[in-house]
């Protein structure tokens, strides 16, 4: 038995939650992975996993061994990569998940520049607003724009974007201009996502965040569609600057409630685990941080 290979497969089984998923990734029969883990347990003389028809559960010994395996694998990968990176340009396959609107408007040109700079990296871009299981779907890095991170998320902050409250000149001429967030309940409001009614709009009032709960006459899970609806006079919406600013510059939308501007959203690189990062992933994070960070915003 190759102990290092068995440790690696053990970690993957825990992360993916099944022997079959690991076997599919490796392109081998499920029995190969099962025998590998069984051999590891026999070598150690302890049970690492409790198997049922529907799930795998770590034993207490398995949980302790898992953490040590991750540490050892990190050290081995880091040592090998550190030596190779001294003499090699970044290379290999890199799959990234990018949010749809921000990805197309801001990230796609940057990713193409990155691909030109690092031609030995095979880059695959997945544009979606769907939340993905990075490990199960083989994603090396996901860019996420949010005000709230999930517990356990492993991230690096790349930059920020601001939210803009906007409506068309036509709508404002017909319905008036709200002067305070509390007045929004008397207006037609347009919200993000099918669950938008459960998500209040947040404004800064007297230096404190204030949630404004609204009923939305129109909802969608895409900001471009909502900004276009606002531009056509259907109501007021709150959207990121990378979507709304061109409409404002063209005079199709006007900014509202600027003195109560919502808190900024963070732009994050989300990673699949706290294990060693491949050279290409680290290079991409540094590249995006330089292009999206405070220094880039000031230029």
C-alpha positions in Angstrom: 0.0 0.0 0.0 1.2 3.5 -0.9 0.6 5.3 2.4 0.8 8.8 0.9 -1.8 7.9 -1.8 -4.1 6.2 0.8 -4.0 9.4 2.9 -4.8 11.5 0.0 -7.8 9.3 -1.0 -9.0 9.3 2.6 -9.1 13.1 2.7 -10.9 13.2 -0.7 -13.5 10.6 0.5 -14.3 12.8 3.5 -14.5 16.0 1.4 -16.7 14.5 -1.3 -18.7 12.3 1.1 -18.6 9.1 -0.9 -16.3 6.5 -2.3 -18.0 6.6 -5.7 -17.4 10.4 -6.1 -13.6 9.9 -5.5 -13.6 6.9 -7.9 -15.2 9.0 -10.6 -12.7 11.8 -10.2 -9.8 9.3 -10.4 -11.3 7.3 -13.2 -11.1 4.0 -11.3 -13.6 1.5 -10.0 -15.2 2.2 -6.6 -13.7 -1.0 -5.2 -10.2 0.4 -5.7 -10.9 3.3 -3.4 -12.7 1.1 -0.9 -9.8 -1.3 -0.7 -7.4 1.6 -0.3 -9.3 3.0 2.7 -9.7 -0.5 4.2 -6.0 -1.1 3.8 -5.3 2.2 5.5 -7.5 1.3 8.4 -5.8 -2.1 8.7 -2.4 -0.4 8.7 -3.4 2.0 11.4 -5.4 -0.6 13.4 -8.4 1.7 13.9 -11.7 2.4 12.2 -11.6 5.8 10.4 -15.1 5.8 8.8 -18.5 4.4 9.7 -20.3 3.5 6.5 -24.0 3.3 6.0 -26.1 3.0 2.8 -26.6 6.7 2.7 -23.6 8.4 4.4 -20.1 8.3 5.7 -19.3 9.4 9.3 -15.9 10.0 10.7 -15.0 8.2 13.9 -13.2 10.2 16.6 -9.9 8.6 15.5 -10.8 9.4 11.9 -11.4 13.1 12.7 -8.0 13.4 14.4 -6.3 11.5 11.6 -8.0 13.7 9.0 -6.5 16.9 10.4 -3.0 15.4 10.5 -3.4 14.1 6.9 -4.3 17.5 5.7 -1.3 19.1 7.4 1.0 16.4 6.0 -0.4 16.7 2.4 -0.2 20.5 2.6 3.5 20.3 3.6 4.4 17.8 0.9 2.5 19.8 -1.8 4.0 23.1 -0.6 7.5 21.7 -0.6 7.2 20.3 -4.1 5.5 23.3 -5.5 7.9 25.7 -3.9 10.9 24.0 -5.6 9.2 23.8 -9.0 7.9 27.4 -8.9 11.4 28.7 -8.6 12.1 27.5 -12.1 8.7 27.2 -13.8 6.1 29.6 -15.0 2.5 28.9 -13.8 1.0 26.0 -15.8 -1.8 23.4 -15.7 -5.6 23.5 -15.6 -7.5 26.2 -13.8 -11.3 26.3 -13.5 -12.9 29.4 -12.1 -16.5 30.2 -11.3 -17.5 33.8 -12.0 -20.7 35.7 -11.2 -22.8 36.3 -14.3 -23.1 40.1 -14.6 -19.9 41.1 -12.9 -18.1 38.3 -14.7 -19.1 39.4 -18.1 -18.7 43.2 -17.5 -15.6 43.3 -15.4 -13.9 39.9 -15.0 -14.0 38.5 -18.6 -11.6 41.2 -20.0 -9.3 40.6 -17.0 -9.3 36.9 -17.4 -8.4 37.2 -21.1 -5.5 39.4 -20.1 -4.5 36.8 -17.5 -4.6 34.1 -20.2 -2.3 36.1 -22.4 0.2 36.7 -19.6 0.2 33.1 -18.6 -0.2 31.0 -21.8 0.7 27.7 -20.1 -2.4 27.9 -17.9 -5.4 26.2 -19.4 -8.2 28.4 -18.2 -11.9 27.4 -18.0 -14.5 30.0 -17.0 -17.9 29.1 -15.6 -20.3 32.2 -15.6 -23.1 31.6 -13.1 -24.8 33.1 -10.1 -25.6 29.6 -8.8 -23.9 28.8 -5.6 -21.5 25.8 -6.3 -19.9 23.1 -4.2 -16.3 23.9 -5.2 -14.9 20.5 -4.3 -17.6 18.4 -5.9 -17.7 20.5 -9.1 -13.9 20.7 -9.5 -13.7 24.5 -9.1 -10.3 25.9 -8.2 -11.5 29.4 -7.3 -14.9 31.2 -7.2 -15.4 34.9 -7.3 -18.4 36.0 -5.1 -19.9 39.4 -4.4 -21.7 39.5 -1.1 -22.2 41.4 2.2 -22.3 38.1 4.2 -19.9 35.2 4.0 -20.9 31.7 4.9 -19.4 30.2 8.1 -16.3 28.3 7.1 -15.7 30.1 3.8 -12.1 30.4 3.0 -11.6 33.7 1.1 -9.3 36.5 0.1 -10.9 39.9 -0.4 -10.2 41.3 -3.8 -12.0 44.6 -3.7 -15.4 46.2 -3.1 -18.3 47.6 -5.1 -21.0 50.1 -4.0 -24.7 49.7 -4.2 -26.8 52.4 -6.0 -30.5 53.2 -5.5 -31.8 54.2 -8.8 -35.0 55.0 -10.8 -35.8 56.5 -14.2 -36.5 60.2 -14.7 -39.9 59.2 -16.0 -40.8 57.2 -12.9 -39.7 60.0 -10.6 -41.7 62.6 -12.6 -44.8 60.4 -12.2 -44.3 59.2 -8.6 -42.0 61.7 -6.9 -38.5 61.3 -5.4 -38.2 59.6 -2.0 -36.2 61.6 0.5 -35.7 58.9 3.1 -35.5 55.1 3.0 -38.8 54.9 5.0 -40.6 56.4 2.1 -39.8 53.5 -0.2 -42.8 51.5 1.0 -45.0 53.9 -0.9 -43.1 53.2 -4.2 -42.9 50.4 -6.7 -39.7 48.6 -5.8 -37.8 46.0 -7.9 -35.8 43.3 -6.0 -33.1 40.8 -6.6 -33.8 37.0 -6.6 -37.0 34.9 -6.3 -36.6 35.2 -2.5 -36.2 39.0 -2.6 -39.2 39.6 -0.3 -37.2 37.9 2.5 -34.2 40.1 2.0 -34.5 43.7 3.2 -32.7 46.6 1.6 -30.1 48.0 3.9 -29.3 51.7 4.3 -27.1 53.8 6.5 -29.3 56.0 8.6 -27.7 58.2 11.3 -24.5 56.1 11.0 -26.3 52.9 11.6 -27.5 50.1 9.3 -31.3 50.1 9.0 -33.2 47.3 7.3 -36.1 48.3 5.1 -38.6 45.4 4.4 -40.5 45.9 1.2 -42.9 44.0 -1.1 -41.5 43.9 -4.6 -43.7 44.2 -7.6 -41.0 42.7 -9.8 -38.2 40.3 -9.0 -35.4 38.5 -10.9 -32.1 36.8 -10.2 -30.2 39.0 -12.6 -29.3 42.6 -11.9 -29.1 43.6 -15.6 -32.8 42.6 -16.1 -33.8 44.7 -13.0 -31.8 47.7 -14.0 -33.4 47.6 -17.5 -36.8 47.4 -15.8 -36.0 50.4 -13.7 -34.8 52.3 -16.8 -38.2 51.5 -18.4 -39.9 53.3 -15.6 -41.2 50.2 -13.7 -39.9 51.2 -10.3 -36.9 51.8 -8.0 -34.1 49.3 -7.6 -30.9 48.9 -5.6 -28.1 47.4 -7.8 -24.2 47.3 -7.8 -22.4 50.1 -9.5 -20.9 47.9 -12.2 -24.5 47.3 -13.5 -26.1 50.7 -12.8 -23.4 53.2 -13.5 -23.6 53.1 -17.3 -27.4 53.8 -17.1 -26.8 56.7 -14.8 -24.1 58.1 -17.1 -26.5 57.8 -20.1 -29.2 59.7 -18.2 -31.5 56.6 -18.2 -31.5 56.4 -14.4 -31.0 58.8 -11.6 -29.4 58.1 -8.2 -31.6 58.4 -5.1 -31.0 58.5 -1.4 -27.3 59.0 -1.8 -26.8 60.3 1.8 -28.2 56.9 3.0 -26.0 54.8 0.7 -26.1 51.1 1.5 -22.9 49.4 2.8 -20.4 48.3 0.2 -20.3 44.7 -1.0 -17.1 42.7 -0.8 -15.6 41.0 -3.9 -14.1 37.8 -2.7 -12.0 34.9 -4.1 -13.5 31.8 -2.5 -11.4 28.7 -2.2 -12.4 25.1 -2.0 -10.4 24.2 1.1 -7.6 25.4 3.4 -5.2 23.0 1.7 -2.2 24.2 -0.3 -3.1 26.5 -3.2 -1.7 25.6 -6.6 0.7 28.1 -8.1 -1.8 29.1 -10.8 -4.5 29.9 -8.3 -2.2 32.1 -6.2 -1.1 33.9 -9.2 -4.7 34.5 -10.3 -5.7 35.8 -6.9 -2.8 38.3 -6.9 -3.6 39.4 -10.4 -7.3 40.0 -9.6 -6.5 41.7 -6.3 -4.2 44.1 -8.1 -6.9 44.9 -10.8 -9.9 45.1 -8.4 -8.3 46.4 -5.2 -8.3 49.9 -3.7 -5.3 51.0 -5.8 -7.0 50.1 -9.0 -10.3 51.8 -8.0 -8.4 55.0 -7.3 -6.9 55.2 -10.9 
